[in-house]
Amino acid sequence: MTKSVALKASALAAALLSSTAHSSPNISGGVWFNYQYQQNNEAHQTSWGVIDSEALVLYADGNVAETPWSYSAEARFGPGSFTDADNNSTGGQFGLHKAWVGYQFEDGPQVLIGKSQVPFGIKTYNFWPGDMLLAGYGDQMDVGIKASQTIGQFHYDAAFYLADDWSTSTDTMDDNGHWGSTSTYRKVQTFVGNLNYSLNDMASIGLSAQSGGLQALDSVANPEGKVSGDHNAATLYYTINVGGLWAKAAYVTTERNLPDEISNVTVENDRYAVSAGLNTGKWSFYTDLTYAQPDTDGNDADTIRAFAPGLSYDYGPGWMYLEYLTQDGYVDGNGQALEGDFDALYATIDFYF
C-alpha cells in the first residue's frame, strides 16, 4: 500500500515496460486498500473494523532517448490517496503526489523542476503509519527546483521550493496536514540543503537543514500575501545496512514562528526517529519508533512517543502488510507536539500492473 511506493512502483515499471527507440514512457499503475481496527473506536468494536483507504495509482516515468531529459509523475485517485479535499488543489480525493521534469548535466548534478521529494533527513520505513511524529519532516513532496549529485563518497542536494503544493494548496498528500490549512497559512519560499557522507559500503552519516516562510492566506485577511511567519529545522542522521539487516536514526530540531495574522506563537520541539528491520527472501520485518519533545512556551505536554512494528510479504504483483500502531501523542497542523492516545491494527494489500 503506502510503503516506499515510489521506489517500488518505479522498479516495477522498469521491469514490466521497456522504452522504445523513441523513449515511450514507462506507464504502470497500482491499487491498494487497507483493513484497520482502532482499539478505542466503539464503531470498530461493533463492526470488527473497517476496510477502506482504497486507491488507484498511476505512474509515468521515462528518459528522453539521446538527451539528458527525464520525467516522473504519480497520480492517485480515491479515499486512499492520502489527501484532504478541503485543503488540496483539486477539491477532491485525487491529486498529483509528484510530477517533475529532470535534466542531467554532464559530469554535474541532476536538476528536477516540479513536485519532488524534499531532501531532508531520513524517511521512516512507511510514511503511514510510520511517519508518525516526524510529522511534516518525513516523506514530503514540495513544488520547486532541486539539484542532486554524488561526488566520490559525498552526496549533496540543494533545493528551493516555492510552496509545499500546487497553487495555494496546503495538502501535499502524505503529510497529514502538518503545514497549516487553506483557512490559515501555508509553507512558502523554502530553502533546503542536504549533505551525506558514505563512511563505507554499509554506513553513512548526513546533515540536512531547511528554512523558509509561512504565508497567511486570503481567508485570514492577508490580501497582500505578506509572508510574516517563518520556519527552520535541522537534522543529523545515520544509516547502516549489513546484508538483510538495516537501521537508521535521526535527531531533528524544529522551530516555527506562526504568521502575525494567525498567532504570535513560536512553536519549538525536538524529534527523534529510529527505524530498523530485516529483509529475508520475500519477507520484511521492520519497526518505526519516533519521539517528540515539546519546548513551546505554554505547552505542558510531556515527551510523546509513537511505535509501529510490522511485517510485509512480497507475493508477486505486490505486497501484503500487517502492522500495529500505538502512540500517546500527535503533532498538529502548527507543528505542535500534544498528548493523545491512539492504537490501531492495520492489514494492507496492494498490487501493481
C-alpha positions as CSV (number, residue, x, y, z in Angstrom):
1,M,0.0,0.0,0.0
2,T,1.7,3.1,1.2
3,K,5.1,1.7,1.8
4,S,8.0,3.1,-0.1
5,V,5.6,3.2,-3.0
6,A,7.5,5.5,-5.3
7,L,10.6,3.3,-5.2
8,K,8.7,0.0,-5.6
9,A,6.5,1.3,-8.4
10,S,9.4,2.7,-10.3
11,A,11.2,-0.7,-10.1
12,L,8.0,-2.5,-11.2
13,A,7.5,-0.1,-14.1
14,A,11.1,-0.6,-15.3
15,A,10.7,-4.3,-15.1
16,L,7.3,-4.6,-16.8
17,L,7.6,-2.0,-19.5
18,S,10.7,-1.1,-21.6
19,S,11.3,2.1,-23.6
20,T,11.3,2.1,-27.3
21,A,13.8,3.9,-29.6
22,H,11.6,6.9,-29.3
23,S,11.6,6.7,-25.5
24,S,8.0,5.7,-24.8
25,P,7.2,6.3,-21.2
26,N,7.1,3.5,-18.6
27,I,3.5,3.5,-17.7
28,S,2.3,1.5,-14.7
29,G,-0.4,1.5,-12.1
30,G,-1.4,0.1,-8.8
31,V,-4.3,-0.5,-6.4
32,W,-4.2,-0.6,-2.6
33,F,-6.7,-1.0,0.2
34,N,-6.5,-1.4,3.9
35,Y,-8.2,-3.1,6.9
36,Q,-8.0,-1.2,10.1
37,Y,-9.2,-1.8,13.7
38,Q,-8.9,1.0,16.1
39,Q,-9.0,-0.3,19.7
40,N,-10.7,2.7,21.3
41,N,-13.3,3.1,18.5
42,E,-16.7,1.8,19.5
43,A,-17.8,1.7,15.9
44,H,-14.8,-0.5,15.0
45,Q,-15.6,-2.7,18.0
46,T,-19.1,-3.2,16.8
47,S,-18.3,-3.8,13.1
48,W,-14.9,-5.6,13.8
49,G,-13.1,-3.0,11.9
50,V,-13.4,-1.4,8.5
51,I,-11.8,-1.9,5.1
52,D,-11.1,1.4,3.5
53,S,-8.3,3.7,2.1
54,E,-8.9,2.3,-1.4
55,A,-7.0,4.0,-4.2
56,L,-6.0,3.7,-7.8
57,V,-2.4,5.0,-8.5
58,L,-0.9,5.7,-11.9
59,Y,2.8,6.2,-12.6
60,A,4.7,7.6,-15.6
61,D,8.5,7.5,-15.7
62,G,10.9,7.9,-18.6
63,N,14.1,9.1,-20.1
64,V,14.1,11.0,-23.4
65,A,16.4,9.0,-25.8
66,E,19.8,10.5,-26.6
67,T,19.0,13.5,-24.4
68,P,19.7,14.4,-20.7
69,W,16.0,14.8,-20.0
70,S,13.8,12.6,-17.8
71,Y,10.5,12.8,-16.0
72,S,8.4,11.2,-13.3
73,A,4.8,11.5,-12.1
74,E,2.4,9.8,-9.7
75,A,-1.3,10.4,-9.7
76,R,-3.7,9.0,-7.0
77,F,-7.4,8.6,-7.1
78,G,-9.7,7.6,-4.2
79,P,-10.0,7.8,-0.4
80,G,-6.6,6.1,-0.1
81,S,-4.9,8.9,-1.9
82,F,-4.0,10.4,1.5
83,T,-5.1,13.9,0.5
84,D,-7.6,16.3,2.1
85,A,-10.3,17.6,-0.3
86,D,-10.8,20.7,1.9
87,N,-7.1,21.7,1.7
88,N,-5.7,20.4,-1.6
89,S,-5.6,21.9,-5.1
90,T,-8.3,19.6,-6.7
91,G,-11.1,19.8,-4.2
92,G,-11.5,16.0,-4.3
93,Q,-9.9,12.7,-3.3
94,F,-7.3,12.8,-6.0
95,G,-4.2,14.7,-6.9
96,L,-0.6,14.6,-8.1
97,H,1.7,13.2,-5.4
98,K,4.7,14.1,-7.6
99,A,5.4,15.4,-11.0
100,W,8.8,16.6,-12.2
101,V,11.0,17.1,-15.2
102,G,14.7,16.4,-14.8
103,Y,17.9,17.4,-16.6
104,Q,21.2,15.6,-16.1
105,F,24.2,17.8,-16.6
106,E,27.3,16.0,-18.0
107,D,29.6,15.4,-15.0
108,G,27.3,17.6,-13.0
109,P,24.1,17.5,-10.9
110,Q,20.7,16.3,-12.0
111,V,18.2,19.2,-11.7
112,L,14.5,18.5,-11.1
113,I,11.7,21.0,-11.7
114,G,8.2,20.4,-10.3
115,K,6.9,18.5,-7.3
116,S,9.7,16.2,-5.9
117,Q,11.0,14.7,-2.7
118,V,12.2,17.2,-0.1
119,P,15.9,16.2,0.6
120,F,15.7,16.4,4.4
121,G,17.0,13.6,6.7
122,I,15.7,10.1,6.7
123,K,12.3,8.7,5.8
124,T,10.7,6.1,8.1
125,Y,10.0,2.7,6.5
126,N,6.4,3.7,6.0
127,F,5.1,7.2,5.5
128,W,1.9,5.8,7.1
129,P,1.6,4.8,9.8
130,G,5.3,5.1,10.2
131,D,5.8,8.9,9.6
132,M,4.1,9.5,13.0
133,L,6.0,12.1,15.0
134,L,8.3,13.1,12.2
135,A,5.1,14.8,11.1
136,G,5.9,17.4,8.5
137,Y,9.6,16.4,8.2
138,G,9.3,12.9,6.9
139,D,8.0,11.8,3.5
140,Q,7.5,15.3,2.0
141,M,6.9,16.3,-1.7
142,D,7.1,20.1,-2.4
143,V,7.0,22.2,-5.6
144,G,10.1,23.9,-6.8
145,I,13.6,23.1,-8.1
146,K,16.2,20.6,-6.7
147,A,19.8,19.8,-7.7
148,S,21.4,16.5,-6.6
149,Q,24.8,15.0,-7.3
150,T,27.2,12.3,-5.9
151,I,30.9,13.1,-5.9
152,G,33.0,10.3,-4.5
153,Q,31.8,9.5,-1.0
154,F,29.7,12.7,-0.8
155,H,26.2,13.2,-1.9
156,Y,24.5,16.6,-1.8
157,D,21.1,18.1,-2.5
158,A,20.2,21.8,-2.8
159,A,16.6,22.8,-3.3
160,F,14.3,25.8,-3.4
161,Y,10.6,25.2,-3.0
162,L,8.2,28.0,-3.9
163,A,5.4,26.3,-1.9
164,D,4.6,22.9,-0.4
165,D,2.0,22.0,-3.1
166,W,0.3,23.1,-6.3
167,S,-1.4,26.5,-6.4
168,T,-2.3,27.6,-2.8
169,S,-2.9,24.0,-1.6
170,T,-1.6,23.1,1.9
171,D,-2.0,19.4,1.5
172,T,1.0,17.7,-0.2
173,M,-0.5,14.2,0.1
174,D,1.0,12.0,2.9
175,D,1.9,14.9,5.2
176,N,-1.4,14.5,7.1
177,G,-1.9,18.3,7.4
178,H,1.1,19.5,9.3
179,W,1.7,22.8,7.5
180,G,-1.4,24.9,8.1
181,S,-4.6,24.8,6.1
182,T,-6.5,26.7,3.4
183,S,-8.2,28.7,6.2
184,T,-4.9,29.6,8.0
185,Y,-1.5,29.6,6.3
186,R,0.9,27.7,4.0
187,K,4.6,27.0,3.7
188,V,6.5,29.0,1.1
189,Q,9.9,30.1,-0.2
190,T,11.8,27.2,1.5
191,F,15.5,26.5,1.0
192,V,16.7,23.0,1.7
193,G,20.2,21.6,1.9
194,N,21.4,18.1,2.5
195,L,24.9,16.6,2.7
196,N,25.6,12.9,3.1
197,Y,28.9,11.1,3.5
198,S,29.4,7.4,2.9
199,L,31.6,6.1,5.7
200,N,31.9,2.7,3.9
201,D,29.8,0.4,1.7
202,M,27.4,-0.1,4.6
203,A,27.0,3.1,6.6
204,S,26.6,6.8,6.0
205,I,26.0,10.0,8.0
206,G,24.3,13.1,7.0
207,L,23.1,16.6,7.9
208,S,20.1,18.5,6.5
209,A,18.7,21.9,7.1
210,Q,15.7,23.9,5.8
211,S,14.5,27.5,6.3
212,G,11.5,29.3,4.7
213,G,8.5,31.4,5.1
214,L,4.9,31.0,6.3
215,Q,2.2,32.9,4.5
216,A,-1.2,33.6,5.9
217,L,-3.9,33.1,3.2
218,D,-6.6,35.5,2.0
219,S,-9.1,33.8,4.2
220,V,-7.4,35.3,7.2
221,A,-7.3,38.8,5.9
222,N,-4.0,38.9,4.1
223,P,-4.9,40.2,0.7
224,E,-1.4,41.5,0.0
225,G,0.0,38.0,0.6
226,K,2.6,39.1,3.2
227,V,5.0,36.4,4.4
228,S,5.1,37.3,8.1
229,G,6.0,33.9,9.6
230,D,9.0,31.6,9.2
231,H,10.1,28.0,9.8
232,N,13.5,26.4,10.5
233,A,14.7,22.9,11.0
234,A,17.8,20.8,11.0
235,T,18.6,17.1,11.3
236,L,21.6,14.9,11.9
237,Y,21.1,11.3,10.7
238,Y,22.8,7.9,10.3
239,T,22.1,4.8,8.2
240,I,23.6,1.4,8.1
241,N,22.8,-1.7,6.0
242,V,24.5,-5.1,6.6
243,G,23.2,-7.8,4.4
244,G,19.5,-8.0,5.1
245,L,19.8,-6.1,8.3
246,W,19.3,-2.3,8.2
247,A,18.8,0.6,10.6
248,K,18.6,4.4,10.5
249,A,18.3,7.1,13.2
250,A,17.8,10.8,13.2
251,Y,17.6,13.8,15.6
252,V,15.5,16.7,14.3
253,T,15.1,20.2,15.9
254,T,12.3,22.4,14.6
255,E,11.1,26.0,15.1
256,R,8.0,27.6,13.6
257,N,7.1,31.3,14.0
258,L,3.4,31.4,13.0
259,P,2.3,34.3,10.8
260,D,1.3,37.5,12.6
261,E,-2.2,37.2,11.1
262,I,-2.6,33.8,12.8
263,S,-0.9,34.0,16.2
264,N,2.1,35.4,18.0
265,V,3.4,32.0,18.8
266,T,6.8,30.3,18.3
267,V,6.4,26.5,18.2
268,E,9.5,24.6,19.1
269,N,10.2,20.9,19.6
270,D,12.8,18.2,19.1
271,R,12.1,14.9,17.3
272,Y,13.8,11.6,17.4
273,A,13.4,8.7,15.0
274,V,14.7,5.2,14.8
275,S,13.8,2.6,12.1
276,A,15.2,-0.9,11.9
277,G,14.4,-4.1,10.0
278,L,15.4,-7.4,8.4
279,N,14.8,-8.3,4.8
280,T,15.0,-12.0,4.1
281,G,13.7,-13.6,0.9
282,K,10.2,-12.3,0.3
283,W,9.7,-11.3,3.9
284,S,10.5,-8.0,5.6
285,F,10.3,-7.3,9.3
286,Y,10.6,-3.7,10.5
287,T,9.7,-1.2,13.1
288,D,9.5,2.6,13.3
289,L,9.9,4.5,16.6
290,T,9.5,8.2,16.9
291,Y,9.6,10.7,19.8
292,A,8.7,14.4,20.1
293,Q,9.8,16.6,22.9
294,P,7.8,19.9,23.1
295,D,9.6,23.1,24.0
296,T,6.9,25.7,23.3
297,D,6.0,28.3,25.9
298,G,2.7,27.3,27.4
299,N,2.7,23.7,26.1
300,D,2.7,21.5,29.2
301,A,2.7,18.2,27.2
302,D,5.2,15.5,28.2
303,T,7.5,13.9,25.6
304,I,5.3,11.8,23.4
305,R,6.1,8.5,21.6
306,A,4.8,6.6,18.7
307,F,5.7,3.0,17.8
308,A,4.8,1.0,14.7
309,P,6.1,-2.6,14.3
310,G,5.2,-4.5,11.2
311,L,6.0,-7.1,8.5
312,S,5.4,-7.5,4.8
313,Y,5.4,-10.3,2.2
314,D,6.1,-10.0,-1.5
315,Y,3.5,-12.2,-3.1
316,G,4.4,-11.3,-6.7
317,P,2.3,-8.5,-8.1
318,G,2.5,-6.5,-4.8
319,W,2.9,-6.7,-1.1
320,M,0.9,-7.7,1.9
321,Y,1.4,-5.9,5.3
322,L,0.5,-6.4,8.9
323,E,1.2,-3.5,11.2
324,Y,0.3,-2.2,14.6
325,L,0.5,1.5,15.7
326,T,0.4,2.8,19.2
327,Q,1.1,6.4,20.2
328,D,0.5,8.6,23.2
329,G,0.6,11.9,21.3
330,Y,0.4,13.6,17.9
331,V,1.6,16.7,16.0
332,D,-1.0,19.2,14.9
333,G,-1.2,21.5,11.9
334,N,1.1,24.0,13.5
335,G,3.8,21.5,14.3
336,Q,2.8,21.5,18.0
337,A,3.5,18.2,19.9
338,L,0.5,17.3,22.0
339,E,-0.7,14.4,24.1
340,G,-3.4,11.9,22.9
341,D,-3.7,8.1,22.8
342,F,-4.3,6.1,19.7
343,D,-3.9,2.3,19.0
344,A,-4.8,0.5,15.8
345,L,-4.1,-2.7,13.8
346,Y,-3.7,-2.5,10.0
347,A,-3.7,-5.2,7.4
348,T,-2.9,-4.0,3.8
349,I,-2.6,-5.4,0.4
350,D,-1.5,-3.8,-2.9
351,F,-0.8,-4.9,-6.4
352,Y,0.8,-3.2,-9.4
353,F,0.4,-3.6,-13.2
